[in-house]
Amino acid sequence: MFANLKYVSLGILVFQTTSLVLTMRYSRTLKEEGPRYLSSTAVVVAELLKIMACILLVYKDSSHVSVKNSYNSIIFCVYA
């Protein structure tokens, strides 16, 4: 069960990162008028979304586990 979840999680992260890079590349090369966004801002927003999703999944997965265990899981997930 956990090995399957590990590979699914890896696949989702690879897809998310690849789609972020390709979308940013496409949107930065469009020839349109108006202000451009900073690519660093897009990266920060993407990382914040990943952190929030990680925290949500850890709390959903460990609703019956102690708070200290949940904190350790979140720290591991954020810095992994």
Chimera marker file (.cmm) of the C-alpha trace (Angstrom):
<marker_set name="trace">
<marker id="1" x="0.000" y="0.000" z="0.000" r="1" g="1" b="0" radius="0.5"/>
<marker id="2" x="2.656" y="2.535" z="1.035" r="1" g="1" b="0" radius="0.5"/>
<marker id="3" x="4.985" y="1.652" z="-1.851" r="1" g="1" b="0" radius="0.5"/>
<marker id="4" x="2.159" y="2.316" z="-4.304" r="1" g="1" b="0" radius="0.5"/>
<marker id="5" x="1.353" y="5.631" z="-2.594" r="1" g="1" b="0" radius="0.5"/>
<marker id="6" x="5.031" y="6.560" z="-2.782" r="1" g="1" b="0" radius="0.5"/>
<marker id="7" x="5.123" y="6.120" z="-6.560" r="1" g="1" b="0" radius="0.5"/>
<marker id="8" x="1.816" y="7.913" z="-7.054" r="1" g="1" b="0" radius="0.5"/>
<marker id="9" x="3.100" y="10.847" z="-4.995" r="1" g="1" b="0" radius="0.5"/>
<marker id="10" x="6.327" y="10.924" z="-6.984" r="1" g="1" b="0" radius="0.5"/>
<marker id="11" x="4.407" y="10.897" z="-10.265" r="1" g="1" b="0" radius="0.5"/>
<marker id="12" x="2.152" y="13.739" z="-9.138" r="1" g="1" b="0" radius="0.5"/>
<marker id="13" x="5.122" y="15.853" z="-8.036" r="1" g="1" b="0" radius="0.5"/>
<marker id="14" x="6.942" y="15.248" z="-11.316" r="1" g="1" b="0" radius="0.5"/>
<marker id="15" x="3.816" y="16.182" z="-13.267" r="1" g="1" b="0" radius="0.5"/>
<marker id="16" x="3.259" y="19.310" z="-11.163" r="1" g="1" b="0" radius="0.5"/>
<marker id="17" x="6.836" y="20.529" z="-11.489" r="1" g="1" b="0" radius="0.5"/>
<marker id="18" x="7.020" y="19.812" z="-15.207" r="1" g="1" b="0" radius="0.5"/>
<marker id="19" x="3.709" y="21.519" z="-15.911" r="1" g="1" b="0" radius="0.5"/>
<marker id="20" x="4.791" y="24.552" z="-13.858" r="1" g="1" b="0" radius="0.5"/>
<marker id="21" x="8.017" y="24.920" z="-15.844" r="1" g="1" b="0" radius="0.5"/>
<marker id="22" x="6.319" y="24.470" z="-19.218" r="1" g="1" b="0" radius="0.5"/>
<marker id="23" x="3.473" y="26.845" z="-18.363" r="1" g="1" b="0" radius="0.5"/>
<marker id="24" x="5.864" y="29.519" z="-17.124" r="1" g="1" b="0" radius="0.5"/>
<marker id="25" x="8.028" y="29.152" z="-20.228" r="1" g="1" b="0" radius="0.5"/>
<marker id="26" x="5.002" y="29.426" z="-22.512" r="1" g="1" b="0" radius="0.5"/>
<marker id="27" x="3.517" y="32.430" z="-20.711" r="1" g="1" b="0" radius="0.5"/>
<marker id="28" x="6.850" y="34.275" z="-20.629" r="1" g="1" b="0" radius="0.5"/>
<marker id="29" x="7.422" y="33.853" z="-24.375" r="1" g="1" b="0" radius="0.5"/>
<marker id="30" x="4.018" y="35.211" z="-25.469" r="1" g="1" b="0" radius="0.5"/>
<marker id="31" x="4.218" y="38.468" z="-27.410" r="1" g="1" b="0" radius="0.5"/>
<marker id="32" x="1.579" y="40.479" z="-25.581" r="1" g="1" b="0" radius="0.5"/>
<marker id="33" x="1.511" y="44.016" z="-24.272" r="1" g="1" b="0" radius="0.5"/>
<marker id="34" x="1.314" y="44.787" z="-20.606" r="1" g="1" b="0" radius="0.5"/>
<marker id="35" x="3.333" y="44.096" z="-17.502" r="1" g="1" b="0" radius="0.5"/>
<marker id="36" x="5.008" y="40.736" z="-17.041" r="1" g="1" b="0" radius="0.5"/>
<marker id="37" x="4.989" y="38.792" z="-13.824" r="1" g="1" b="0" radius="0.5"/>
<marker id="38" x="8.163" y="37.895" z="-11.958" r="1" g="1" b="0" radius="0.5"/>
<marker id="39" x="9.047" y="34.248" z="-12.355" r="1" g="1" b="0" radius="0.5"/>
<marker id="40" x="10.244" y="34.183" z="-8.747" r="1" g="1" b="0" radius="0.5"/>
<marker id="41" x="6.742" y="35.170" z="-7.641" r="1" g="1" b="0" radius="0.5"/>
<marker id="42" x="5.244" y="32.256" z="-9.559" r="1" g="1" b="0" radius="0.5"/>
<marker id="43" x="7.735" y="29.857" z="-7.956" r="1" g="1" b="0" radius="0.5"/>
<marker id="44" x="6.967" y="31.146" z="-4.448" r="1" g="1" b="0" radius="0.5"/>
<marker id="45" x="3.221" y="30.801" z="-5.015" r="1" g="1" b="0" radius="0.5"/>
<marker id="46" x="3.676" y="27.253" z="-6.327" r="1" g="1" b="0" radius="0.5"/>
<marker id="47" x="5.767" y="26.316" z="-3.277" r="1" g="1" b="0" radius="0.5"/>
<marker id="48" x="3.192" y="27.811" z="-0.898" r="1" g="1" b="0" radius="0.5"/>
<marker id="49" x="0.461" y="25.774" z="-2.585" r="1" g="1" b="0" radius="0.5"/>
<marker id="50" x="2.559" y="22.620" z="-2.192" r="1" g="1" b="0" radius="0.5"/>
<marker id="51" x="3.136" y="23.363" z="1.502" r="1" g="1" b="0" radius="0.5"/>
<marker id="52" x="-0.570" y="23.916" z="2.116" r="1" g="1" b="0" radius="0.5"/>
<marker id="53" x="-1.457" y="20.704" z="0.271" r="1" g="1" b="0" radius="0.5"/>
<marker id="54" x="1.174" y="18.814" z="2.260" r="1" g="1" b="0" radius="0.5"/>
<marker id="55" x="-0.132" y="20.100" z="5.582" r="1" g="1" b="0" radius="0.5"/>
<marker id="56" x="-3.696" y="19.229" z="4.595" r="1" g="1" b="0" radius="0.5"/>
<marker id="57" x="-2.725" y="15.693" z="3.583" r="1" g="1" b="0" radius="0.5"/>
<marker id="58" x="-0.659" y="15.107" z="6.718" r="1" g="1" b="0" radius="0.5"/>
<marker id="59" x="-3.523" y="16.195" z="8.983" r="1" g="1" b="0" radius="0.5"/>
<marker id="60" x="-6.008" y="14.149" z="6.980" r="1" g="1" b="0" radius="0.5"/>
<marker id="61" x="-3.774" y="11.086" z="7.107" r="1" g="1" b="0" radius="0.5"/>
<marker id="62" x="-2.825" y="11.395" z="10.784" r="1" g="1" b="0" radius="0.5"/>
<marker id="63" x="-6.036" y="12.560" z="12.393" r="1" g="1" b="0" radius="0.5"/>
<marker id="64" x="-5.662" y="9.906" z="15.097" r="1" g="1" b="0" radius="0.5"/>
<marker id="65" x="-1.917" y="10.435" z="15.704" r="1" g="1" b="0" radius="0.5"/>
<marker id="66" x="-0.404" y="12.799" z="18.257" r="1" g="1" b="0" radius="0.5"/>
<marker id="67" x="0.343" y="16.446" z="17.467" r="1" g="1" b="0" radius="0.5"/>
<marker id="68" x="4.110" y="15.907" z="17.792" r="1" g="1" b="0" radius="0.5"/>
<marker id="69" x="4.019" y="13.142" z="15.166" r="1" g="1" b="0" radius="0.5"/>
<marker id="70" x="1.969" y="15.374" z="12.856" r="1" g="1" b="0" radius="0.5"/>
<marker id="71" x="4.475" y="18.210" z="13.293" r="1" g="1" b="0" radius="0.5"/>
<marker id="72" x="7.384" y="15.898" z="12.449" r="1" g="1" b="0" radius="0.5"/>
<marker id="73" x="5.529" y="14.652" z="9.362" r="1" g="1" b="0" radius="0.5"/>
<marker id="74" x="4.870" y="18.206" z="8.172" r="1" g="1" b="0" radius="0.5"/>
<marker id="75" x="8.507" y="19.225" z="8.670" r="1" g="1" b="0" radius="0.5"/>
<marker id="76" x="9.657" y="16.134" z="6.761" r="1" g="1" b="0" radius="0.5"/>
<marker id="77" x="7.177" y="16.805" z="3.965" r="1" g="1" b="0" radius="0.5"/>
<marker id="78" x="8.151" y="20.482" z="3.613" r="1" g="1" b="0" radius="0.5"/>
<marker id="79" x="11.899" y="19.877" z="3.563" r="1" g="1" b="0" radius="0.5"/>
<marker id="80" x="11.834" y="16.670" z="1.492" r="1" g="1" b="0" radius="0.5"/>
<link id1="1" id2="2" r="1" g="1" b="0" radius="0.2"/>
<link id1="2" id2="3" r="1" g="1" b="0" radius="0.2"/>
<link id1="3" id2="4" r="1" g="1" b="0" radius="0.2"/>
<link id1="4" id2="5" r="1" g="1" b="0" radius="0.2"/>
<link id1="5" id2="6" r="1" g="1" b="0" radius="0.2"/>
<link id1="6" id2="7" r="1" g="1" b="0" radius="0.2"/>
<link id1="7" id2="8" r="1" g="1" b="0" radius="0.2"/>
<link id1="8" id2="9" r="1" g="1" b="0" radius="0.2"/>
<link id1="9" id2="10" r="1" g="1" b="0" radius="0.2"/>
<link id1="10" id2="11" r="1" g="1" b="0" radius="0.2"/>
<link id1="11" id2="12" r="1" g="1" b="0" radius="0.2"/>
<link id1="12" id2="13" r="1" g="1" b="0" radius="0.2"/>
<link id1="13" id2="14" r="1" g="1" b="0" radius="0.2"/>
<link id1="14" id2="15" r="1" g="1" b="0" radius="0.2"/>
<link id1="15" id2="16" r="1" g="1" b="0" radius="0.2"/>
<link id1="16" id2="17" r="1" g="1" b="0" radius="0.2"/>
<link id1="17" id2="18" r="1" g="1" b="0" radius="0.2"/>
<link id1="18" id2="19" r="1" g="1" b="0" radius="0.2"/>
<link id1="19" id2="20" r="1" g="1" b="0" radius="0.2"/>
<link id1="20" id2="21" r="1" g="1" b="0" radius="0.2"/>
<link id1="21" id2="22" r="1" g="1" b="0" radius="0.2"/>
<link id1="22" id2="23" r="1" g="1" b="0" radius="0.2"/>
<link id1="23" id2="24" r="1" g="1" b="0" radius="0.2"/>
<link id1="24" id2="25" r="1" g="1" b="0" radius="0.2"/>
<link id1="25" id2="26" r="1" g="1" b="0" radius="0.2"/>
<link id1="26" id2="27" r="1" g="1" b="0" radius="0.2"/>
<link id1="27" id2="28" r="1" g="1" b="0" radius="0.2"/>
<link id1="28" id2="29" r="1" g="1" b="0" radius="0.2"/>
<link id1="29" id2="30" r="1" g="1" b="0" radius="0.2"/>
<link id1="30" id2="31" r="1" g="1" b="0" radius="0.2"/>
<link id1="31" id2="32" r="1" g="1" b="0" radius="0.2"/>
<link id1="32" id2="33" r="1" g="1" b="0" radius="0.2"/>
<link id1="33" id2="34" r="1" g="1" b="0" radius="0.2"/>
<link id1="34" id2="35" r="1" g="1" b="0" radius="0.2"/>
<link id1="35" id2="36" r="1" g="1" b="0" radius="0.2"/>
<link id1="36" id2="37" r="1" g="1" b="0" radius="0.2"/>
<link id1="37" id2="38" r="1" g="1" b="0" radius="0.2"/>
<link id1="38" id2="39" r="1" g="1" b="0" radius="0.2"/>
<link id1="39" id2="40" r="1" g="1" b="0" radius="0.2"/>
<link id1="40" id2="41" r="1" g="1" b="0" radius="0.2"/>
<link id1="41" id2="42" r="1" g="1" b="0" radius="0.2"/>
<link id1="42" id2="43" r="1" g="1" b="0" radius="0.2"/>
<link id1="43" id2="44" r="1" g="1" b="0" radius="0.2"/>
<link id1="44" id2="45" r="1" g="1" b="0" radius="0.2"/>
<link id1="45" id2="46" r="1" g="1" b="0" radius="0.2"/>
<link id1="46" id2="47" r="1" g="1" b="0" radius="0.2"/>
<link id1="47" id2="48" r="1" g="1" b="0" radius="0.2"/>
<link id1="48" id2="49" r="1" g="1" b="0" radius="0.2"/>
<link id1="49" id2="50" r="1" g="1" b="0" radius="0.2"/>
<link id1="50" id2="51" r="1" g="1" b="0" radius="0.2"/>
<link id1="51" id2="52" r="1" g="1" b="0" radius="0.2"/>
<link id1="52" id2="53" r="1" g="1" b="0" radius="0.2"/>
<link id1="53" id2="54" r="1" g="1" b="0" radius="0.2"/>
<link id1="54" id2="55" r="1" g="1" b="0" radius="0.2"/>
<link id1="55" id2="56" r="1" g="1" b="0" radius="0.2"/>
<link id1="56" id2="57" r="1" g="1" b="0" radius="0.2"/>
<link id1="57" id2="58" r="1" g="1" b="0" radius="0.2"/>
<link id1="58" id2="59" r="1" g="1" b="0" radius="0.2"/>
<link id1="59" id2="60" r="1" g="1" b="0" radius="0.2"/>
<link id1="60" id2="61" r="1" g="1" b="0" radius="0.2"/>
<link id1="61" id2="62" r="1" g="1" b="0" radius="0.2"/>
<link id1="62" id2="63" r="1" g="1" b="0" radius="0.2"/>
<link id1="63" id2="64" r="1" g="1" b="0" radius="0.2"/>
<link id1="64" id2="65" r="1" g="1" b="0" radius="0.2"/>
<link id1="65" id2="66" r="1" g="1" b="0" radius="0.2"/>
<link id1="66" id2="67" r="1" g="1" b="0" radius="0.2"/>
<link id1="67" id2="68" r="1" g="1" b="0" radius="0.2"/>
<link id1="68" id2="69" r="1" g="1" b="0" radius="0.2"/>
<link id1="69" id2="70" r="1" g="1" b="0" radius="0.2"/>
<link id1="70" id2="71" r="1" g="1" b="0" radius="0.2"/>
<link id1="71" id2="72" r="1" g="1" b="0" radius="0.2"/>
<link id1="72" id2="73" r="1" g="1" b="0" radius="0.2"/>
<link id1="73" id2="74" r="1" g="1" b="0" radius="0.2"/>
<link id1="74" id2="75" r="1" g="1" b="0" radius="0.2"/>
<link id1="75" id2="76" r="1" g="1" b="0" radius="0.2"/>
<link id1="76" id2="77" r="1" g="1" b="0" radius="0.2"/>
<link id1="77" id2="78" r="1" g="1" b="0" radius="0.2"/>
<link id1="78" id2="79" r="1" g="1" b="0" radius="0.2"/>
<link id1="79" id2="80" r="1" g="1" b="0" radius="0.2"/>
</marker_set>
